Amino acid sequence: MLTIYDLKHNTMLYQPNFFDLINGFDQFSGVSFVGSFKIIERQLLTRFKQVNLILGLEDQRTGQNLNQFFNISRKVKELTSANKIFLNRLEDGTLRLRFTKDHLFHSKYFIVENNDSFIIFNGSMNLTKKAITDNHEMLWMYSGNKSDPADQPIYAAHQQLFQQNFTEDSIDYVNRKLIGQIRGKDKQAITAIVTDQTLDQLQNSELHINPDDITKITNADQQSSQRFALVPDTTARVIKAIYTAKGNKRRNRDQIRQQVQQITYQSFSDQDETETVSADSLYPTPMWSYQGKQIIIKDSHDQLYHPLNFPLDRVSREDVVNFINIIKSFKYNKVKDESHQALSAFMYLMTAPLIWKIRQIYRQSNYARSADQIPLSMVLIGRGTTGKTLLVRDYFKPFIGDHSSSVQYSEINGGNGSHTNRAVGFLNNYLQSKRFISPMIIDELNDNFLHSKVATNAIKQWSNTIDDIHNVNIFAMNHNAGGHAINNLEEITKRVYYLSFEAGWLPLDQQRYDYNILINSLNDHIYKYVTGELNRRLNQLSGFDEDRLINDYLYLTKQIVKELFKHFNLDNELADIIDDNYNYKVDRNRITWKMLIRDDDFKHVAFTNGDDQRFTVSKAIFNNLKGSTYENINQTLDNYFNMFPREAGIAIYQYDNGMMLSIDKFDYFIGEPLIRNYYNQLHQQEHDQNSMSAYLKAQAKRDEERSKREEQRDQQMQEVLAKLAANQKKPGLFSRLFHKN
């Protein structure tokens, strides 16, 4: 997010609207990289009477000033896509665009002014939508009055710097006289005009060309060395048409003109003519490539490639602990544990530069496994604020040392969400470069992409046919409940690695790990060490490792990471999840079965008397399923039975009216004791009922026995009373002796 420090008022502005700050001024001068001319059309020309802009360069722009000057096809596309106002402003001189003619412009500074006031901005921000609204960018600003003696020195110094940069250090992007010539012309005619201007600028020595830079492109021997400069193919072909292998300019201008035009025409048929964003501006930086059994990385200073050499002693214990804490944050900072997904995503990321090599090993191996079993794409699926964009933007990029901006799907697809042709073309060109191994990371993938016939056919073709050096694609995709279903067909899931992120984040005061500490402590040390070590082991693969690698393409990566943990006495960290690869299908099936049982409220779950290990699910549980893709209930029964991994031992038996499953293994599969708790609940009720029955029975018996005892006592009492009564009626002995009738 954009942050600006106001030097005049000594205050920090957090996430200000940059264009609101520059309203009220009528002249704009600056140096900046511009992703496309749309931002000039929409944001600058509508505000300023005069715009003077030097088109600076980003590190990811391969070929640097050579590409900016010799990439005629891009210049033609920019001119033909520009609106009428843009061209009018170029022609009347109220819009002046320049670019470097010698040393690179990497500065980003802006001067906005009117007759009385000015503001100077300086910092990291370019004039791109991502830089202004999305990236973490920092500027300082100084606002002042031209008549104030305290403000005059800084204004004068920056004006002097810009005038030197604009008049001496740069040349015209396009001669304004050329605008009248190209109006109403088709693309081929415009190409001829722009080609002539380029050759005229070379003839007039307006551009300072370093012969060494030219020979790095034209000299085939130097290109095949381990250190070489890299430019887009179209630019390289134009340069070779103008210069010899030794860097000398060819003499036949007509022949040069014809060849350059032909190269440019060809580039229009090779790429979508309506492309508005230069493909190479969206590539990762620094770029990773592969040559001579070595990973080679482009140096941002000399623009040459150097072999990766990153020994273990350059990885610190703090690096490893921070990595572990990032994974743990997906467990302890979320309402549901999703650390397994996060760890598997990082394992794939660390394997990404050498996926192509592992696929070659699969093809050459004696084991019967196909290379298309290794996915060429990873898709992080999630809803808003669940962490998938956090991973690709804030964690993945610094972890792999990629300093380029986060690339949105709309940029590679030209903003067209319903069709995928442009995006597929962009990914295909990069994927089949036969030299790049840096993963292409794309955020906000349209959920239509993986259902598009163009995209799915391309995914299958890439997986089946590419057998040389290539990169992989990493996507983050929003997926809301009730939206387009995920393409879960086997032909896609074996080629695309799905990982699901659905849980929200706990309140900040309940999160165990501080995001700011994690992101600020992140670097590319682990990534460089692991990929370098992985390459070394793949080049010297033992039979033992090959056996395990064929069964699990991430096996070696996980071994290296575990050894790294052990090196720092962190053996037990993540031990419960590191050996198993997260499986999206299994995860979806867990949730499907859990919700099936819960929504049914256990109505169709039953137990057998005396069996506390198994339970049955009646086929009638599927009667109320809505929108089933299966033709009948028997197919639904089969599908749900087959959702359980065979090796897990959950599904015991399927019969006509349902299925029998293991209680504890089912609960382990879904991640909670759902069935066991229900079983215990039922048997507790039965136990309680039996206990009450036994109590009542015992009570009845006691009452019966007490009643019998009371009857016996009553009977005995009656007998005693009867005897007493009888005795009272008999005369006594004295009476009998003396009484006479």
N, C-alpha and C positions, 0 to 999 in steps of 0.2 A: 504494500500500500504506500501511496505517496506521502512523504513527510518533508516539510519545508521549514528551515530555520530562518526567521526574519532577523537579519543582522541589525536593522535600524531600531527595532523595538525589543530585541533580545527575548524573543519568544518562539516556541516551537508550534507549528501548525500541523495538526494531525489530519490526514486524509482530506486536504482542501481540494476544491474544484479548481484545477489549474486555469481553465479558461475563464472562470469567474474573476480570477485575480488579474487577468490581462485585459478585461473589458475597459473601455474608455480611452484606449491608446489607438493610434492610427498607423504606426510603423512597427514592423517586426523584423529583427535581424537575428541570425543565429546559425549555429552549427549543430546538426543533429542527423542521426540515421532516421530515415522515413521508410516505413514498411511498404506504403503505397501512397500515391498522390491523392487518395481520397481524403486523408486528414488535412491536406493543404486546401483542397477544394471546400471542404465542409467547415473547417475550424479557423483557417487563417484568412482565406480570401473574403469570407463573409464579415470579418472584423477589421481588417487592416487595408488602408489605401496603398501601402507599399510593403512588399514582402521580399526580403533578400535572404536567401537561405543557401548555405553550403551543405551539400548532401554528404554527411560524414559516413563512416563505415563502422560496422560491428565486427567483432572478432570472428563471428561465425560466417561472415561473408567471404567465401573462398575466393582466392585470386586477388582480393583486395583491389588496389587501384587499376590493375590490369583488367580485371573483370568489369569494373565500373565503366571503363572506357571502351573496351572491345566487345562487350556484350550488346551487340547492335539489336538483336532480336528482342531483348528486354526493353530497350529504349523505344523501339517501334511499338511494342505492345502498350507501353505506358502512354505514348502519344495518341495512339488510336483509341484508347479507353478513356482519355481525359475529356472532360466536358467542354462546352463552347466557351464558358467564362474563363476556364483555366487557360485555354489557348489564346483567348483575347488578351488576358493579363500578361502572358508571356510575350505576345507580340507588341503590346504597347509599353512594355518595360516596367509595369507596376508589379510584376512577379519576375524575379531574377533567380535562377537556379544555377549553382556552380558545383563542381566537384574537384577532388584533388588532382593535381597534375604531377606531383612528385611524392612528397612524404604524406603519410596517411593522416587523415583527420579522425581522431578518436575522441576529441573534445565534445562536450555537450554544454553549450552556453547560449543564452538568449538575451537580447536587449529589446524591450518594448518601450516605446516613447511617443510623446506628442510634443507640441511646441514648448511646454513648460516642464513636464515631469517625465520620469523614466523608472523602470524596474529592471534590474539585472538578475538573471537566474544562472546558477552554475551548479553542476552536480552530475548525477548518473542517468537522469531521465532522457530518453529519446522521445521523439514525436511519433509514438505509436500508441494504439488504444491500450495494449497490455501494459505498457510502461506507465501510462497516466492513470489507469483505473485498477490494475490488477497486481503488477509486480511490486516488490519492496524496493522503492526508489527514494533517494535522498537528494534534496537540493538546498542551497542557501539562496536567499534573495536579499537584494538591497534596493529599497525604494527611495527616490530622492527628487530634489528639485534642481533643474539645470542652473538656476540663478543663485543657489545656495553655495557659498564657497566651501562648506564642509562636504558637499556632495559632488562637487565638480571633479576632483581628482579621480575617483573611481569610475565615473562616467567617461571622462576623457581617456583613461587608460584602456577601458574596454572598447571604446569606439576606435581607438588607434589600432588595437589588436585585430578587431574585426575587419577594418579597412585593409590591413595588410593581408589577412587571410583571404579576403574576398577579391582583391585586385591583383595580388602577386602570387599567392600560393594555390590558386585554383583557376579552373577554366570553365567556360560556359558548358552547361549540360546540353543546351541546344541554342544555336544562334537564332535570335528572335526573327531575323529575316526569313528563316526557314519556314516559319509558321504559315506565312502566306502561300508558300510553295506546296505545302502538304494538304491544305484545305480541299476537301472533296475528292482526294486521291484514295485509291485502294491501297491495301497493305503492301503490295509489291512495289508500287510507285513510291510509297513513303520509304520503303527499305532502300531503294536506289538513292533517294535524296539524303537519307541519314548516312548511308555508306560513303557518299561523296564528302559530306561534312567531316566524317571521321578521318578519311584519307587526307583531306585538306589540312586538318589540325596536325596530323603527323608530318605532312609536307612542310608546314610552316613552323615546325618544332615548338608548337604550343605545349605539347606534353613531354615531360622529361621521362624517358624510358631508360630503365637500368638494363643494360645488355645481359647481365647475369640472370635477371628475372625472366627475360625472354628465352634464354637458352635452357632454363629449367623446364620450360614448356615444350620447346621445339626439339630438344636433344633427347632422343629415345633412350640412349645409354644412361643419361642422368635420371630419366624418369624411372628406370628400373632399379635404381639404387635404393638404399634404405632411407635416404634423405631426399625428399623431392617436394616441390611446391605443387599445390593442387588447385585447379580451376575447373569450372563447369565445362562439359564436353564441347558445347557450342562455342564458348570463348576460346578454348584451346584450338579448335579448328580454324577460327578466324585468325588467330595469331599465327598459326602455321601457314595460312594462306598469304600473309603479309611478309613473314620473316622466314629466312632459311634456318637450317638446323644450327648454324653457327651464330644466329642472332642478327644477321644482316638483312636489311630491308630489300625485298625483291624490287626489280626495276620496272617490270611491265605493269603499269597502273591499270590498264584496261583488263588485263587478265586477273589481277588482284580484285578489282571491282566486281567482275563477273563471278569469281569464286566465292567472295564474301556474300554476295547477294544470294547465291545458290544455297550456301550454308544456312543463311537466315531463313530463306523460304522453307528449307527442310525442317528447321526447328519449329515452324508453325504447324507442320503436319505431325510432328512428333509429340507435341503438347497441345493441350486445349487452348485455342486461341483466346478464350475469354478469361484465362487465368489472370488474376489481379495481384497475386502475391508471388514473388519470386521463390521458387522451390528451395534454392540453396540458402535463402535467408531463414528458413525454418529448420535447417539441419542442426543437429547437436554440436556443441562446441565445448572443449576441443574435440575434433573428430578422431575416432579410433579406426584404424585400418589393420590389415594383416598382410604380411609378406615374409617369405623365407622362414616359415615356422615361428615367426615372431609377431607379437602384437606391437604395432607402432602407433604413436600418438602425435598429433599435430601440436607443435609448440606455438603458443599465441604470440611469442616475441619475434621469432625468425620465420614463422609460417612454414617450417619444415617438419618432417616426421622423424621421430626418434624412437628407438625400441623401448618398450616398457621394461623398466628395471626397478622393482620395488621389493626389497628383501624384508623378511619378518621383523628385523630390528627397527624398522621404521613405523611399525604398528605399536601403539602404546596400550597399556592396560586400560587407560581411560577411554580410548577409542572403542574397545571391545565392550566395556561396561555400558557405555552410552548406547551402543547398538542393542545390547540386551534390554536396556531400559525402554528403548523405543518399542521393541516387541512387547514387553510387559505392559506398556501403556495401553495397548489394545486389549488388555485383560482387566487391569485395575482402574483405568480411566473411563471405562465404558459400562453400560448397564448389563452387557452380556459379553462373555469372553470371546474375542475374535482374534486372539494372538496367533492361533494356528494359521489363519489366513494370511496374516501379516508376515509371519516367518516364511511361509511357502512363497509368498510374493517376492521377498528379498532373495530367497534361494534361486528362483528363476532369474531374477535381475542379475545376480552374480554369475550366472551361467550364460546369460544372453550373448556376450561377445563370441562364445565358442559353441553355441547351439549348432551352427553349421558343421563344425568339426565332429561333434558327437553324432550327427546325422550321417556323416561319411563313415564313421566307425560302424554304425548300424548296418550300412549297406555292405561293407567289406567283411563283416563278421560272419562266422560259421553258424551263429545262433539264428534261429528263424524268427527274427523280429524286423518289422518294416520301419524305415525311417519316418514314414508319415505318422508313426505313433508319437513322435516328438512334436509338440505344438510350436508353431512359428509365431503365435500371438498369445498374449496374456491379456485378459479383460477383467478389470476390477469393477464389479457390479455393486451399486449402492444407491441409497436414496440421499436426499439432502442432509448434509452435516453428519454423515456416518463414517467418513474417513478415507474414501477412495481418492478424492482430489488431494486431500492432505498428503497421502502417500506419494502420488506421482509428482506433485508440485513441490512440496516442502521437504520431503524425505528422499525420494528417489534421485532427484536432480543433484542435490549437493552430495549424496552418497556416491554417485558415479562421477562427480566432478564436472557435471554438465552445466555450463554457465549461461546457456541460451535461455530465452524466455519460454514460459510454458506455452505449448502449441495447442490451439483449439481446433476441434474438428471442422468448424466453419471456415477456418483459414485454408485448410487443404481441400475443402469441397466447394470453395467459392460462395459460401453462404447458402447453398442450395440443399435443403434438408431432405427433399423427396427423392433425389437421384444421387447415386454414389459414384458415378463414372469418374469425376475429377479426383475424388479422394482415393479411389482404387488406382488411378493412373499415377498419382503422386507416390503412394506407397510402393507401387510396382517398380517405378523408376529407381527409387532409393534401395529397395530390397534387392534388385537385380544389378546393382552397381559392380558386383564382383570384387569389391575392395572395402566397402564400409562395414564395420561390425558394431558401431555404436547403435544401441537400441533407439528406435523411433518412438517417442513417448507422446501420445495424443490424449488430450483431456476432452471431456464432454462429447464422447462418441454418440452419434445419433442412434437410438435404439432400433431404427429401421435398418441400420447398416448390416447387421448379422442375419437379416432376413432377405436382403436384396439378392436377387439372382446374380447380378454382376459381382457383388462382393463375395458371395459364397462360392461361386465358380472360380474366382481369383484365388481364394483361400485354398481350395482343393488343388488348383493348378500349381500354386507356389509350393505346396507341400509335396506334390507328386513329382515335380520336374526340376526344381532348383537343386543342383548338386555341387555348387561351387561356394565360394565365400559369400556370405550374406548376413544381414542383420536380422532382428526380430522386431515385431510391433508390440507396444504396450499401450493399452487403452484404459481409460476410466470412463464408465458409462452410468448415467442415471437410469434407475429402473423403479418406477413407482407401482405400488399395488394396483392391479386392475389395468395396467398398461399393456403394451405389446409383450407377449410371452417371450421368454428367452428361448432362442433356437437351441434346443437340447438334442438335436438329432446326432446320432453317433458319428456321422460323416463330418460334423463340425466340432463336436466335443473332443475328438481325438486330435484335432488340429488347432484348437483354441482352448487355452487353459483359463477356465472361469474361476473367479474367487469372489465370494459374496460378502458384502459388508452392510449389515442392516441395523445394528444396534446403535443407539444414540450415545452421547457422552454424558457422564455424570456432571453435576454442578462443579464448578472449579474448585470449591472448597472441599470437595470429596474426592478429587483426583489425586492419586498418589504421586504421579510424575508431572513435573512442570514442563509444558510444551516448549517454552522459551529456552529453557536450559538444554533440552534435547536438541532443538534445531540449531542453537548456537554452538553446540559441541560437536556437531556432525561434520565429517570430512570424508574424503575419498580414499583414505588409507587402507581400510579393510577391503574395499572393492578392488583396488589395484593389486594388493597382495594376493587375494584369493584368485582373481582371474589370471594373474601371472603364474601362480602355482598350479592352477588347473591346466593351463596351456602346457606347462612343463610335464605334467603327469600324462596328459593326453598324447604328447609326443613320445613318451616312453611307457606306454600302457602295458601293464602286466596282464597275463591271462586271468589272474584272480580278479583284478579290477575290471577287466573287460566283461567278465561274467556278470558282475554286479551292476555295471554300468548299463548293460543291455536290459536288465530287469528294471532299472530305475535311472533315467537319464540325469537325475540330479544327485545321484549317489556320491560321485567324487566331490562335488561342491560341498555337500553336507559333511563328508569326511574331513575336508580341509578346515571347515568352520569349527567342527568339534575339536580338531587338533589345536586350533587357535585358542579356543576356550580353555583347553587343558594346559596350554603353555602358560596361561595366566592363572592357573588354579581355579578355573571357573567351570569345571567339568559338569557339575550338576545343573547348571543354568540351562533352562529350556529343554532339559533332557526328556521330558514327557511328550514333547511335540516335534522335536527336531528330526526324528527318523522317518516320520510319516508325512507324505505329501497330502496337503489338503485336497479333498475331492468334492467338487461342487455338486455332482449328482448325488453322492451319498448325503451331503448336507441338506440338499433339497428334499431327499427322500425321508430323512429324519423328521424334518418339519412337517412334511405331508402326512406321515403316519401319526405323529403326535397330535396334529390337529384333527385327523380323522377320528381317533379314539376320544379325544376331548369333546369335539362337537357332537359326537354320538352319545356322550355321557355314559359310556360303558354299557349301553343297552344290549349290544351284541357281543359282549365279552363274557365268556363262561369258563368255569373251572370244573375239573373232575374230582369227585370225592377221593381223598387220600393222595392226590397228586399236587404237590406244592411247587413243582418245577415247570409246568407247562400250562398253557391256556389256549382256548380256541376263540377264533373270530368268525362269526357267521357271515356268509355271503350277503345276507340282507343288509349289512352295514353300508353297502354301496348303492342301495336303492335310491337314496336321496341325493346322490352326487349330481351337481349341475354342470352342464357344459363339458361333459366327458368327451374326450376325443376317441374313445373306444366304442365299437359298434354295439356291444352288448355287455351284460353284467359279467359273463364268463371271461371275456377279454379283460375287463377291469380287474377281476379276481386274479387272473394270471399276471397282469402288470404289477399289481400291488405285492403279490407274492415274490416277484422277481426284483422288487426294489431292494431286498435285503442282500448284502454281499454274501455269496455262498460260503466263503471261508469263515464268516463270522458265526455260523452255526445257529442263526436265529430261526430260520424257517425250517421246521421239522417235517411237516407233511401237509400237502394240499389235497383236499378231497372235494367232492361235488358241491357240498354246501358251505365250504369255508376252508379254513386252514388252522393248523396247530403250530404254535410258536413257543419258544423258550421265554419264560418270564424274565429272568435276570439278564439274558443276552439281549432281549428286546429293549429292556430298560437301559442297558449300557449303550446300545445303539442310538437311542434318542437322547441320552444324556441326563436322564432323571429317573427315579424309581416309580414311574407312573403305575405300572401294572402291579408291582410288588406292594405298594401302598394300598391299592384297591383290594388286592387279595387279603392283606392283613386286616383291612377294615371290615371286609365281609366275614372273615373268620373270627374277628373279635366280636362281631355281632352274634355270630353263631355260638361262640364261647360264652358270651354274656347270656344268651337265651338258654343255653344248656345249663349254665350255672343256676339261673333262676328256676328252671324246671326242676333241677335236682334239689334246690332249696325248698321249693314248694312241695315236692314229693316227700322230702324228709320231714317237713313240717306236718304234712298230712299224716305221715306215719306216726310222728310223735303225738299228734292230736288223737289218732286212733288208739295208740297204746295208752295214752292218758285216759281216754274215754273208757277203755277196757278196765284200767286200774280203778277208775272211779266206780264203774259198774260192780267190780268185785268188792270194793269197799262197801258200797251200798248194800250189796247182797249179804255180805258178812254182817253188817250192822243190822239188817233185817232179821237175820238168823239169831243174832244175840238178843235183840228185842223180843223176838218170838219166844225164845227160851225163858227170858225173864218173865214175860207174861204168863207163860205156862207154869212156871215155878210159883208165882203168886197165887194161882188157883188151887194148889195142892195143900191139905192140912198139914200142920207141922207135927212133929213127934209127940210133943207135950199134949197137943190137942187130941191127937189120936188116942193117947193113953187115958185121958181123963174125960173126954167128951163122949156122951152117950146119947143116942137118940131116944 
